[in-house]
C-alpha cells in the first residue's frame, strides 16, 4: 500500500487590514516617507490576497515580511481547499 503524507497549511484571505505606516520599524532605513498613494496601494494589494500560514500570528508575520510594514489590525476568512 502506497500512503503519501500530505501536509496542508491553512489558507487565509485578508478582508481588511491596517498597517502601521507611522512605525519606525519599517525596512526602509534611509528615512523615506511613504506617500498616501503608496499606503493605499499596499493596503489594496493585500486585501483579497490568499496567504498560506500556520495560524493568525504566522499570517501577520508573513504579511509583515512581504510588505515591510507592521500590521496594526487584520480581519480575514479561512479558505477551504
Rosetta constraint file for C-alpha pairs under 8 A:
AtomPair CA 9 CA 52 HARMONIC 6.09 0.50
AtomPair CA 9 CA 53 HARMONIC 6.02 0.50
AtomPair CA 9 CA 54 HARMONIC 5.81 0.50
AtomPair CA 10 CA 52 HARMONIC 5.90 0.50
AtomPair CA 10 CA 53 HARMONIC 5.92 0.50
AtomPair CA 10 CA 54 HARMONIC 6.20 0.50
AtomPair CA 10 CA 55 HARMONIC 7.29 0.50
AtomPair CA 10 CA 78 HARMONIC 7.35 0.50
AtomPair CA 10 CA 79 HARMONIC 7.53 0.50
AtomPair CA 11 CA 50 HARMONIC 6.48 0.50
AtomPair CA 11 CA 51 HARMONIC 5.60 0.50
AtomPair CA 11 CA 52 HARMONIC 4.67 0.50
AtomPair CA 11 CA 53 HARMONIC 6.50 0.50
AtomPair CA 11 CA 78 HARMONIC 5.91 0.50
AtomPair CA 11 CA 79 HARMONIC 5.18 0.50
AtomPair CA 11 CA 80 HARMONIC 7.14 0.50
AtomPair CA 11 CA 81 HARMONIC 7.76 0.50
AtomPair CA 12 CA 50 HARMONIC 5.43 0.50
AtomPair CA 12 CA 51 HARMONIC 5.15 0.50
AtomPair CA 12 CA 52 HARMONIC 6.37 0.50
AtomPair CA 12 CA 53 HARMONIC 7.39 0.50
AtomPair CA 12 CA 59 HARMONIC 7.70 0.50
AtomPair CA 12 CA 76 HARMONIC 6.24 0.50
AtomPair CA 12 CA 77 HARMONIC 5.68 0.50
AtomPair CA 12 CA 78 HARMONIC 4.72 0.50
AtomPair CA 12 CA 79 HARMONIC 5.60 0.50
AtomPair CA 13 CA 47 HARMONIC 7.66 0.50
AtomPair CA 13 CA 48 HARMONIC 5.77 0.50
AtomPair CA 13 CA 49 HARMONIC 5.57 0.50
AtomPair CA 13 CA 50 HARMONIC 4.34 0.50
AtomPair CA 13 CA 51 HARMONIC 6.29 0.50
AtomPair CA 13 CA 76 HARMONIC 5.34 0.50
AtomPair CA 13 CA 77 HARMONIC 5.33 0.50
AtomPair CA 13 CA 78 HARMONIC 6.35 0.50
AtomPair CA 13 CA 79 HARMONIC 6.54 0.50
AtomPair CA 14 CA 46 HARMONIC 6.90 0.50
AtomPair CA 14 CA 47 HARMONIC 5.06 0.50
AtomPair CA 14 CA 48 HARMONIC 5.25 0.50
AtomPair CA 14 CA 49 HARMONIC 5.96 0.50
AtomPair CA 14 CA 50 HARMONIC 6.74 0.50
AtomPair CA 14 CA 51 HARMONIC 7.97 0.50
AtomPair CA 14 CA 74 HARMONIC 7.27 0.50
AtomPair CA 14 CA 75 HARMONIC 6.10 0.50
AtomPair CA 14 CA 76 HARMONIC 4.31 0.50
AtomPair CA 14 CA 77 HARMONIC 6.65 0.50
AtomPair CA 15 CA 47 HARMONIC 5.50 0.50
AtomPair CA 15 CA 48 HARMONIC 5.90 0.50
AtomPair CA 15 CA 74 HARMONIC 7.73 0.50
AtomPair CA 15 CA 75 HARMONIC 5.51 0.50
AtomPair CA 15 CA 76 HARMONIC 4.96 0.50
AtomPair CA 15 CA 77 HARMONIC 7.00 0.50
AtomPair CA 16 CA 47 HARMONIC 6.04 0.50
AtomPair CA 16 CA 74 HARMONIC 5.61 0.50
AtomPair CA 16 CA 75 HARMONIC 4.95 0.50
AtomPair CA 16 CA 76 HARMONIC 6.77 0.50
AtomPair CA 17 CA 43 HARMONIC 6.78 0.50
AtomPair CA 17 CA 46 HARMONIC 7.71 0.50
AtomPair CA 17 CA 47 HARMONIC 6.85 0.50
AtomPair CA 17 CA 71 HARMONIC 7.26 0.50
AtomPair CA 17 CA 72 HARMONIC 7.61 0.50
AtomPair CA 17 CA 73 HARMONIC 5.68 0.50
AtomPair CA 17 CA 74 HARMONIC 4.35 0.50
AtomPair CA 17 CA 75 HARMONIC 6.32 0.50
AtomPair CA 18 CA 43 HARMONIC 7.18 0.50
AtomPair CA 18 CA 71 HARMONIC 6.06 0.50
AtomPair CA 18 CA 72 HARMONIC 5.35 0.50
AtomPair CA 18 CA 73 HARMONIC 5.17 0.50
AtomPair CA 18 CA 74 HARMONIC 6.41 0.50
AtomPair CA 19 CA 43 HARMONIC 7.48 0.50
AtomPair CA 19 CA 69 HARMONIC 6.28 0.50
AtomPair CA 19 CA 70 HARMONIC 5.73 0.50
AtomPair CA 19 CA 71 HARMONIC 4.45 0.50
AtomPair CA 19 CA 72 HARMONIC 5.13 0.50
AtomPair CA 19 CA 73 HARMONIC 7.09 0.50
AtomPair CA 20 CA 69 HARMONIC 6.44 0.50
AtomPair CA 20 CA 70 HARMONIC 5.36 0.50
AtomPair CA 20 CA 71 HARMONIC 5.90 0.50
AtomPair CA 20 CA 72 HARMONIC 5.51 0.50
AtomPair CA 21 CA 26 HARMONIC 7.86 0.50
AtomPair CA 21 CA 34 HARMONIC 7.52 0.50
AtomPair CA 21 CA 39 HARMONIC 7.39 0.50
AtomPair CA 21 CA 69 HARMONIC 6.68 0.50
AtomPair CA 21 CA 70 HARMONIC 7.62 0.50
AtomPair CA 23 CA 70 HARMONIC 7.60 0.50
AtomPair CA 25 CA 69 HARMONIC 7.60 0.50
AtomPair CA 25 CA 70 HARMONIC 7.58 0.50
AtomPair CA 26 CA 68 HARMONIC 5.76 0.50
AtomPair CA 26 CA 69 HARMONIC 5.39 0.50
AtomPair CA 26 CA 70 HARMONIC 7.26 0.50
AtomPair CA 27 CA 68 HARMONIC 5.53 0.50
AtomPair CA 27 CA 69 HARMONIC 7.43 0.50
AtomPair CA 28 CA 32 HARMONIC 6.56 0.50
AtomPair CA 34 CA 38 HARMONIC 6.26 0.50
AtomPair CA 34 CA 39 HARMONIC 6.68 0.50
AtomPair CA 35 CA 39 HARMONIC 6.27 0.50
AtomPair CA 36 CA 40 HARMONIC 6.22 0.50
AtomPair CA 37 CA 41 HARMONIC 6.14 0.50
AtomPair CA 38 CA 42 HARMONIC 6.08 0.50
AtomPair CA 39 CA 43 HARMONIC 6.19 0.50
AtomPair CA 40 CA 44 HARMONIC 5.98 0.50
AtomPair CA 41 CA 45 HARMONIC 5.97 0.50
AtomPair CA 42 CA 46 HARMONIC 6.27 0.50
AtomPair CA 42 CA 67 HARMONIC 7.38 0.50
AtomPair CA 43 CA 47 HARMONIC 6.36 0.50
AtomPair CA 45 CA 49 HARMONIC 7.33 0.50
AtomPair CA 50 CA 79 HARMONIC 7.92 0.50
AtomPair CA 51 CA 59 HARMONIC 7.03 0.50
AtomPair CA 52 CA 59 HARMONIC 7.34 0.50
AtomPair CA 53 CA 58 HARMONIC 5.50 0.50
AtomPair CA 53 CA 59 HARMONIC 5.16 0.50
AtomPair CA 53 CA 62 HARMONIC 7.41 0.50
AtomPair CA 54 CA 58 HARMONIC 5.73 0.50
AtomPair CA 54 CA 59 HARMONIC 7.24 0.50
AtomPair CA 55 CA 59 HARMONIC 6.15 0.50
AtomPair CA 56 CA 60 HARMONIC 6.32 0.50
AtomPair CA 57 CA 61 HARMONIC 6.29 0.50
AtomPair CA 58 CA 62 HARMONIC 6.03 0.50
AtomPair CA 59 CA 63 HARMONIC 6.25 0.50
AtomPair CA 60 CA 64 HARMONIC 6.05 0.50
AtomPair CA 60 CA 71 HARMONIC 6.52 0.50
AtomPair CA 61 CA 65 HARMONIC 6.04 0.50
AtomPair CA 62 CA 66 HARMONIC 6.10 0.50
AtomPair CA 63 CA 67 HARMONIC 5.97 0.50
AtomPair CA 63 CA 68 HARMONIC 7.93 0.50
AtomPair CA 63 CA 69 HARMONIC 7.99 0.50
AtomPair CA 63 CA 71 HARMONIC 7.68 0.50
AtomPair CA 64 CA 68 HARMONIC 5.28 0.50
AtomPair CA 64 CA 69 HARMONIC 5.14 0.50
AtomPair CA 64 CA 70 HARMONIC 5.24 0.50
AtomPair CA 64 CA 71 HARMONIC 6.45 0.50
AtomPair CA 65 CA 69 HARMONIC 7.49 0.50
